[in-house]
Amino acid sequence: MFIRRPLGLAVAALLSFPAAASDFNATVFFGDSLTDSGFFGSKWTTNPGNVWAENLAGQLGTSAVTAKPGTTGTDYAQGGARVTTPAGQESMVQQLDRYLGDHGGKADSRTLYTVWGGNNDIFYAVTTFGTDANSITNYVLSTTTEQTAMIKKLLNAGAKYVLVPNLPDIGATPLGASVGPTNAALLTSLSDNYNKVLFGRIAAAGLNVIPLDTFNLLREVRAHGASFGLTNTTDRACGAVSSSSCFPANYVTPNADKTYAFADDVHPTTAAHVILADYAYSMLMAPQQIGMLAETPVRTRSTLTNLLLDQGMESPTRPSRVWATLTGGQVKYGDDQALGGADGLPYGFTAGYDTRTRLGGMGVAFNFNTYKPDFAQNGGSYTQNEVSASFYGGVILGQLGLSFAGTVGYIGYNTSRDVKLGPVTRTVDGETEGSNISAGMQAFYQLQSGKLTHGPVAGLTAQRVQVRAFNESNANGASTALSFGSQVRQSVLGHLAYQMTYDAGGFIPYGRLGVEHDFIDSSDRDIQVGLPSVYTGSYALPAAKIDQTAASVQLGSRFLLNPALGAWVEFDGNFGRKDISDYTLSAGLRYAF
């Protein structure tokens, strides 16, 4: 039970404030009452509601069943737990030791772990040392060393993904309001200093953790409670009853679990736990979402390169030509948590000029294309605008032909990432730029059977997409504004196909059927993400994995409108990649002279 006394005498309690991705095989939690899913029977919230750990696990398709000794649960958190010293329950260090003991001393690299503590250490310090500010500060800050060592031990055991929420602002809770402004300011200072020292030590040790800023999130919820669907962010939904004993009969109003932020002096309600779980989930999804900025240019550039290689095949056949084409289509990546997701309709305009020389056809082209896809799961959207210049050409040696294309492009991005926080959706904006450099070659062999020309074609295109680092705006809240490191996505795309063309006079249909394969795994890179409101470090999650092999289809027709003027229409599509649609429609005109 939580006991409230004048701060100068004592404060004792168990805290509970919530949080919630990627493709994790399990979720394991270490902590105190903020994360306890029922170790002692009930939970430290407006029972029977879930705590944030249960909500997050549900979003990830995992579980947060209480891990009592001898069971297979994954939530080891216990109300009242301190970081190192047991106090009627396992300390967080003991929770970790029990977990490692149950798993052969190893942590799973595909599991998401959470280490959230320090609240009860603050309560112990102010209870034990009274008004001795130096002793309180020294004790609380020494706890950050112990928590850092615990995180390091978990990572050394094999863990790769560790979620570390910072402490909420204890001075901004009903407890803080009850002890007066001076003591509330002390609680705020202790929370803030704990967070700064903890994450300073995490950064100094080079530990890769996923931070959550519950300190600022709580402040944002208090300041804008109505926008979160909360009518009360200062009082207790359970009245004078501790949250561990709080059930519907104890609610101060029938729906207090949905309209209050706090269950008791410090613990969140069911509604607040939902907000925290959504917040944690958004932090896990963000890397894969922003990772799409370097992925989608690979597809849009592939469309342009294929166009240029085909134009290069024709360039040696006429003295000089000008041509232009409009393209449009769909590029859609799956709407699930294994992908950051992107679903949009790219379109563009390309114009070129080529001429026949003694060395073969040579030409230049300029392209503009734009793409505004939506992120998966209603996660917002981004705009990708690219301007590029190309050099292309080709040569025909009897029945053998070769074509080439090189392109340099500038890309401008605007991102609008939507973060769901309970009933409210917060939009976080960002802006950056990038580049795409590519080079492709294609070889074909022509066989003639009357009016039918056919033969194999093979090609290889290399790309290097770079996206510059950028910071999101914190105008709508510091807790959700992230920084993203620079990205590089490399691709080496090979294709092998068989093509046919039939010359029916003024109408020349053609087609191509083949397979393409990217020799570089799209997930063989990490997306670096920082949370500037917490610390200057960053965490990394892998980019989305895209199937490397697909079937490719091209169907079209050329039209000879007069001896100099021609037109064409064409469909290009790639099929067979899981959860991905990729096709283009184009129409163009060419004039030879």
C-alpha positions in Angstrom: 0.0 0.0 0.0 1.2 3.5 -0.8 1.7 5.7 2.3 1.8 9.4 2.0 3.5 11.5 4.7 5.1 15.0 4.8 8.1 14.8 2.6 10.5 15.9 5.4 9.6 12.8 7.4 9.1 10.1 4.7 7.7 9.0 1.4 7.3 5.3 0.7 5.7 3.7 -2.2 5.8 1.8 -5.4 5.5 3.7 -8.6 3.8 2.9 -11.9 3.8 5.0 -15.1 3.5 3.3 -18.5 4.8 2.9 -22.0 4.5 0.5 -25.9 7.2 -2.0 -33.1 9.4 -4.2 -34.8 9.5 -8.0 -35.3 10.4 -9.2 -31.8 9.9 -12.8 -30.8 9.1 -12.0 -27.1 9.0 -9.1 -24.6 10.6 -9.3 -21.1 10.1 -6.7 -18.5 12.2 -5.8 -15.4 11.0 -3.1 -13.1 8.7 -1.9 -10.3 5.0 -1.3 -9.9 4.9 0.8 -13.0 5.4 -2.4 -15.0 4.0 -5.0 -12.6 1.3 -7.0 -14.4 0.1 -8.7 -11.2 2.9 -10.3 -9.3 1.1 -9.9 -6.0 -2.3 -10.5 -7.4 -3.6 -7.1 -8.3 -1.9 -4.3 -10.3 -0.9 -0.7 -9.4 -3.5 1.0 -11.5 -7.3 1.2 -11.8 -7.9 -2.5 -11.7 -8.7 -4.6 -13.6 -7.2 -2.5 -16.4 -3.9 -3.4 -18.1 -0.6 -1.8 -17.3 1.5 -0.5 -20.2 3.6 -3.7 -20.5 0.5 -5.7 -21.2 -0.7 -3.2 -23.8 2.7 -3.1 -25.5 3.0 -6.8 -25.6 -0.5 -7.0 -27.2 0.5 -4.6 -29.9 3.6 -6.6 -30.7 1.9 -10.0 -30.6 3.8 -11.2 -27.5 2.8 -11.4 -23.8 3.5 -9.8 -20.5 2.3 -12.6 -18.2 3.6 -12.3 -14.6 6.9 -14.2 -14.2 6.6 -15.8 -10.8 9.3 -18.2 -9.8 8.8 -21.6 -11.5 6.5 -20.1 -14.2 7.1 -19.2 -17.9 5.9 -15.6 -17.6 7.9 -12.7 -19.0 7.0 -9.8 -16.8 9.4 -10.0 -13.8 8.5 -6.5 -12.5 7.3 -6.3 -8.9 5.7 -3.5 -7.0 8.1 -1.8 -4.6 11.2 -3.1 -6.3 14.3 -1.1 -6.0 17.2 -1.4 -8.5 19.6 -3.3 -6.3 18.4 -3.8 -2.7 15.5 -6.2 -2.1 12.7 -4.7 0.1 10.1 -7.5 0.5 10.4 -8.4 -3.2 13.1 -9.1 -5.7 15.2 -6.1 -6.7 15.5 -5.5 -10.4 19.0 -6.9 -10.4 17.6 -10.1 -8.8 14.8 -10.2 -11.4 17.5 -10.2 -14.1 19.6 -12.8 -12.4 16.5 -15.1 -12.1 15.8 -14.6 -15.8 19.3 -15.4 -16.9 19.4 -18.4 -14.5 16.3 -19.7 -16.2 17.8 -19.2 -19.6 21.3 -20.6 -19.3 22.8 -17.2 -18.6 21.9 -15.9 -22.1 19.5 -13.3 -23.4 17.8 -13.6 -26.8 18.9 -11.2 -29.4 15.4 -11.1 -30.9 13.6 -10.3 -27.7 12.6 -6.8 -26.6 13.7 -6.2 -23.0 12.6 -3.3 -20.7 14.5 -2.0 -17.7 12.5 0.7 -15.9 13.3 1.6 -12.3 14.7 4.1 -9.8 11.4 5.4 -8.5 11.4 3.4 -5.3 15.0 4.3 -4.8 14.0 8.0 -4.7 11.2 7.2 -2.2 13.6 5.2 -0.1 16.2 8.0 -0.1 13.8 10.7 1.0 12.3 8.4 3.7 15.7 7.3 5.0 17.7 10.5 4.9 14.9 13.0 5.7 16.1 16.5 5.0 19.7 15.6 4.4 19.8 16.7 0.7 23.4 15.6 0.1 22.8 12.0 1.3 19.6 11.8 -0.7 21.3 13.0 -3.8 24.3 10.8 -3.4 22.2 7.7 -2.8 19.8 8.3 -5.7 22.6 9.1 -8.1 24.6 6.0 -7.1 21.6 4.0 -8.1 22.1 5.1 -11.7 25.5 3.3 -11.6 23.7 0.1 -10.5 21.0 0.4 -13.2 23.6 1.1 -15.9 25.6 -2.0 -14.8 22.3 -4.0 -15.0 21.7 -2.8 -18.5 25.3 -3.6 -19.5 25.0 -7.1 -18.0 21.8 -7.7 -20.0 23.4 -6.6 -23.3 26.6 -8.6 -22.6 24.4 -11.7 -22.1 23.2 -11.3 -25.7 20.3 -8.8 -25.6 20.2 -6.4 -28.6 17.1 -4.4 -27.9 16.6 -2.8 -24.5 13.9 -0.3 -23.8 14.8 2.1 -21.0 12.1 4.7 -19.9 13.3 7.6 -17.8 11.6 8.5 -14.6 8.4 10.5 -14.8 8.3 13.9 -13.1 7.4 12.7 -9.6 6.8 16.4 -8.6 4.1 16.6 -11.2 2.0 13.8 -9.6 -0.8 14.2 -7.0 1.9 13.3 -4.5 3.9 16.4 -5.6 0.8 18.5 -5.2 0.2 17.2 -1.7 3.6 18.0 -0.3 3.8 21.7 -1.3 5.7 23.6 -4.0 9.1 23.4 -2.3 9.0 19.6 -1.8 7.4 19.1 -5.2 10.3 21.0 -6.8 12.7 18.7 -4.9 11.0 15.6 -6.3 11.1 17.1 -9.8 14.8 17.8 -9.3 15.6 14.3 -8.1 13.7 12.8 -11.0 15.4 15.1 -13.6 18.9 14.6 -12.1 18.4 10.8 -12.0 17.4 10.8 -15.7 20.3 13.0 -16.8 23.0 11.0 -14.9 21.5 7.6 -15.9 21.5 8.4 -19.6 24.8 10.2 -19.4 26.3 7.0 -18.0 24.5 4.9 -20.6 26.0 7.1 -23.4 29.5 7.1 -21.8 29.4 3.3 -21.7 28.3 3.2 -25.4 25.2 1.1 -24.6 22.6 0.8 -27.3 19.2 1.4 -25.6 15.8 2.6 -26.8 14.9 5.6 -24.5 11.4 6.7 -23.5 10.8 10.2 -22.2 8.1 9.7 -19.7 9.3 12.8 -17.8 8.2 15.1 -20.6 5.3 13.0 -21.7 3.7 13.3 -18.2 4.1 17.0 -18.3 2.5 17.2 -21.8 -0.4 15.1 -20.6 -0.9 17.3 -17.5 -0.8 20.5 -19.7 -3.2 19.2 -22.4 -5.3 16.6 -20.6 -8.4 17.3 -22.6 -6.7 16.5 -25.9 -5.8 13.1 -24.5 -9.4 12.4 -23.5 -8.7 13.1 -19.8 -10.8 15.4 -17.7 -8.6 15.3 -14.6 -4.8 15.2 -14.5 -4.2 16.3 -10.9 -6.4 14.2 -8.6 -6.7 10.5 -7.7 -9.2 8.2 -9.6 -9.2 5.9 -6.6 -9.7 8.5 -3.9 -7.9 7.6 -0.7 -7.5 3.9 -1.8 -4.1 2.6 -3.0 -4.2 1.6 -6.6 -3.2 -1.9 -5.7 -6.6 -2.2 -3.9 -8.5 -0.1 -6.4 -11.4 -1.6 -8.3 -14.5 -0.1 -10.0 -16.3 0.1 -6.7 -13.5 2.4 -5.5 -13.5 4.8 -8.5 -14.5 8.4 -7.6 -16.6 8.4 -10.7 -17.8 5.3 -12.7 -15.4 6.1 -15.6 -12.5 7.5 -13.6 -10.2 4.8 -15.1 -10.8 6.4 -18.5 -10.9 10.1 -17.6 -8.2 10.5 -14.9 -4.5 10.4 -15.4 -3.6 9.1 -11.9 -5.0 6.2 -10.0 -3.5 7.2 -6.7 -0.6 9.5 -5.6 1.8 8.3 -8.3 0.4 5.4 -10.3 -1.3 5.9 -13.7 -4.8 4.9 -14.6 -5.8 2.4 -17.3 -6.2 5.3 -19.7 -2.7 6.7 -18.9 -1.2 3.2 -19.4 -2.7 3.1 -22.9 -1.0 6.5 -23.7 2.4 5.2 -22.5 2.1 1.9 -24.4 1.2 3.8 -27.6 4.2 6.1 -27.0 6.6 3.1 -26.6 5.2 1.5 -29.7 5.7 4.6 -31.8 9.4 4.7 -30.7 9.8 1.1 -32.0 8.0 1.8 -35.3 9.8 5.1 -36.1 13.1 3.6 -37.3 11.5 1.4 -39.9 9.1 4.2 -41.0 12.0 6.7 -41.6 14.0 3.9 -43.1 11.6 3.9 -46.0 13.1 7.2 -47.1 16.1 5.4 -48.4 14.2 2.4 -49.7 11.5 3.9 -52.0 14.0 5.8 -54.2 15.4 2.4 -55.2 12.1 1.5 -56.8 11.4 4.9 -58.4 15.0 5.0 -59.8 14.7 1.5 -61.1 11.8 2.6 -63.2 13.8 5.5 -64.7 16.9 3.4 -65.3 14.9 0.7 -67.2 13.4 3.5 -69.4 16.8 4.9 -70.1 18.3 1.5 -70.9 15.5 0.9 -73.4 16.0 4.3 -74.9 19.7 3.5 -75.1 18.9 0.4 -77.1 17.1 2.5 -79.8 19.6 5.5 -79.8 21.9 4.0 -82.4 19.0 3.5 -84.9 18.3 7.2 -85.8 20.6 10.1 -86.5 19.0 12.3 -83.7 15.9 12.1 -81.6 14.1 14.1 -78.9 11.6 12.3 -76.7 9.5 12.8 -73.6 7.4 10.5 -71.4 5.0 10.7 -68.5 4.9 7.9 -65.9 2.6 7.0 -63.1 1.9 3.9 -61.0 1.9 2.5 -57.5 4.6 1.5 -55.1 3.2 -0.1 -52.0 5.0 -1.8 -49.1 3.0 -4.0 -46.7 0.9 -2.6 -44.0 2.2 -4.6 -41.0 4.7 -4.1 -38.2 7.5 -5.9 -40.0 7.7 -3.0 -42.4 7.7 0.7 -42.0 5.2 0.7 -44.8 4.8 3.0 -47.7 1.8 3.2 -50.0 1.6 5.9 -52.7 1.3 6.8 -56.4 4.6 8.0 -57.9 4.6 9.9 -61.1 7.1 11.7 -63.1 8.2 13.4 -66.4 11.3 12.6 -68.3 12.7 14.3 -71.5 15.8 13.3 -73.5 17.8 13.9 -76.5 20.2 11.4 -78.2 22.2 11.3 -81.4 24.1 8.6 -83.4 27.9 8.8 -83.3 30.7 6.7 -84.6 30.8 5.0 -81.2 27.0 4.4 -81.1 24.1 6.3 -79.7 24.7 8.9 -77.0 22.1 11.0 -75.1 21.2 13.0 -72.1 17.9 13.1 -70.2 16.3 15.0 -67.3 13.7 13.7 -64.9 11.4 15.0 -62.2 9.4 12.6 -60.1 7.4 12.9 -57.0 6.0 10.3 -54.5 3.9 10.9 -51.4 3.3 7.6 -49.7 1.5 6.9 -46.5 3.3 5.1 -43.7 1.7 1.8 -42.6 -0.9 1.5 -39.9 -2.0 5.2 -40.2 1.5 6.3 -39.2 1.5 9.5 -41.3 3.2 10.2 -44.6 6.2 11.7 -46.4 6.9 13.5 -49.6 9.8 12.5 -51.9 10.7 14.8 -54.7 13.6 14.0 -57.0 15.3 15.9 -59.8 17.9 14.1 -61.8 20.1 14.3 -64.9 21.2 11.2 -66.9 23.7 10.2 -69.6 22.8 7.2 -71.6 23.5 5.4 -74.9 23.9 2.2 -76.7 25.6 0.3 -79.5 24.5 -2.5 -81.8 27.0 -5.0 -83.1 25.2 -7.3 -85.5 22.7 -9.3 -83.4 24.2 -8.2 -80.1 23.3 -4.9 -78.5 24.5 -3.1 -75.4 23.0 -0.1 -73.6 24.0 1.9 -70.5 22.7 4.7 -68.3 24.1 6.8 -65.5 22.0 9.1 -63.3 22.7 11.6 -60.5 19.7 12.9 -58.6 18.8 15.2 -55.7 16.0 14.2 -53.4 14.0 16.5 -51.1 11.9 15.0 -48.3 9.2 16.3 -46.0 8.0 13.9 -43.3 4.9 13.9 -41.2 5.0 11.1 -38.7 1.7 10.5 -36.8 2.1 9.2 -33.3 -1.0 7.7 -31.6 -1.2 8.5 -27.9 -4.4 7.0 -26.6 -7.3 8.8 -28.3 -5.1 11.6 -29.7 -2.8 11.5 -32.8 0.2 13.8 -32.7 1.9 14.8 -36.0 5.6 15.2 -35.8 7.2 17.0 -38.8 10.6 16.8 -40.3 12.6 17.8 -43.4 15.7 16.5 -45.0 17.4 15.9 -48.3 19.3 13.1 -50.1 20.8 11.9 -53.3 20.7 8.9 -55.6 23.6 7.9 -57.8 23.0 5.0 -60.2 24.6 3.2 -63.1 23.1 0.5 -65.3 24.1 -1.7 -68.2 22.0 -4.0 -70.4 22.8 -6.5 -73.1 20.5 -8.1 -75.6 20.7 -10.6 -78.4 18.2 -10.4 -81.3 16.8 -13.2 -83.3 14.7 -12.6 -86.4 11.7 -14.7 -87.4 9.9 -12.7 -90.1 8.3 -9.7 -88.5 9.0 -11.1 -85.0 12.2 -10.0 -83.3 13.0 -11.8 -80.0 15.8 -12.8 -77.7 17.3 -12.7 -74.2 18.1 -9.6 -72.3 20.2 -9.3 -69.2 21.1 -6.2 -67.1 22.7 -5.0 -63.9 21.9 -1.7 -62.1 23.8 -0.4 -59.1 22.4 2.4 -56.9 23.5 4.3 -53.8 20.8 6.2 -52.0 21.9 8.6 -49.2 19.5 10.4 -46.8 21.0 13.1 -44.6 20.5 13.2 -40.8 17.8 15.4 -39.5 15.8 16.4 -36.4 12.1 16.4 -36.2 10.3 19.5 -34.9 9.4 19.5 -31.2 6.6 22.0 -31.7 3.9 19.5 -30.7 5.8 17.9 -27.8 9.4 17.1 -26.9 8.7 13.6 -25.9 8.0 12.4 -29.4 10.4 14.6 -31.5 13.2 12.3 -32.7 16.5 12.7 -34.5 17.6 10.4 -37.3 21.1 9.6 -38.4 22.1 9.6 -42.1 21.2 6.6 -44.1 22.8 4.8 -47.0 20.9 2.2 -49.0 22.9 0.3 -51.6 21.3 -1.9 -54.3 22.7 -4.1 -57.0 19.8 -5.2 -59.1 20.2 -7.8 -61.7 17.6 -8.8 -64.3 17.3 -11.6 -66.8 14.4 -11.7 -69.3 13.2 -12.7 -72.7 11.7 -10.1 -75.0 9.6 -10.1 -78.2 8.6 -7.4 -80.7 6.3 -7.8 -83.6 6.4 -5.2 -86.5 2.9 -4.8 -87.7 3.7 -1.7 -89.7 2.5 1.4 -87.8 1.7 -0.7 -84.8 4.5 -2.5 -83.0 3.6 -4.4 -79.8 6.3 -5.8 -77.6 6.7 -7.6 -74.3 9.2 -8.9 -71.9 9.0 -11.5 -69.1 11.8 -12.1 -66.6 13.1 -12.1 -63.1 15.0 -9.6 -61.1 17.1 -10.0 -58.0 18.7 -7.5 -55.6 22.1 -8.8 -54.5 22.1 -6.6 -51.4 19.8 -7.3 -48.5 17.7 -4.2 -47.7 17.8 -5.0 -44.0 21.6 -5.2 -43.9 21.7 -1.6 -42.4 20.6 0.0 -39.2 18.5 3.1 -38.7 20.0 5.4 -36.0 17.5 7.2 -33.9 17.9 9.7 -31.1 15.6 11.3 -28.5 17.1 14.7 -28.0 14.9 15.5 -25.0 16.6 12.6 -23.1 20.2 12.6 -24.2 22.6 12.9 -27.1 23.0 9.2 -27.7 21.1 7.1 -30.2 19.7 3.6 -30.7 19.5 1.5 -33.8 17.0 -0.9 -35.2 17.3 -2.7 -38.5 15.7 -1.4 -41.7 12.7 -3.3 -43.1 13.6 -6.5 -44.9 12.3 -6.5 -48.5 12.2 -9.7 -50.6 15.1 -9.6 -53.0 13.6 -11.5 -55.9 10.6 -10.7 -58.1 9.1 -11.6 -61.4 9.1 -8.7 -63.9 6.7 -8.0 -66.8 6.7 -5.4 -69.5 3.9 -5.0 -72.1 3.6 -2.1 -74.5 3.3 -0.9 -78.0 5.0 1.6 -80.2 3.1 3.6 -82.8 4.6 5.2 -85.9 2.5 8.3 -86.5 4.6 9.4 -89.5 8.2 8.7 -90.6 9.6 11.1 -87.9 7.0 11.0 -85.1 6.3 8.1 -82.9 4.5 7.3 -79.7 4.4 4.5 -77.1 2.5 3.2 -74.2 3.8 0.7 -71.7 3.1 -1.2 -68.5 5.9 -2.4 -66.2 5.3 -4.5 -63.1 7.2 -6.5 -60.5 5.4 -9.3 -58.8 6.1 -12.0 -56.2 7.6 -9.9 -53.4 5.8 -10.4 -50.2 3.4 -7.6 -49.3 4.7 -5.3 -52.1 3.0 -4.0 -55.2 5.1 -2.2 -57.8 3.9 -1.2 -61.2 4.2 1.7 -63.7 2.2 3.0 -66.6 3.9 5.3 -69.1 3.2 7.1 -72.3 5.6 9.0 -74.5 6.4 10.7 -77.8 9.6 10.7 -79.8 10.6 12.8 -82.8 13.5 11.7 -85.0 15.4 14.1 -87.3 
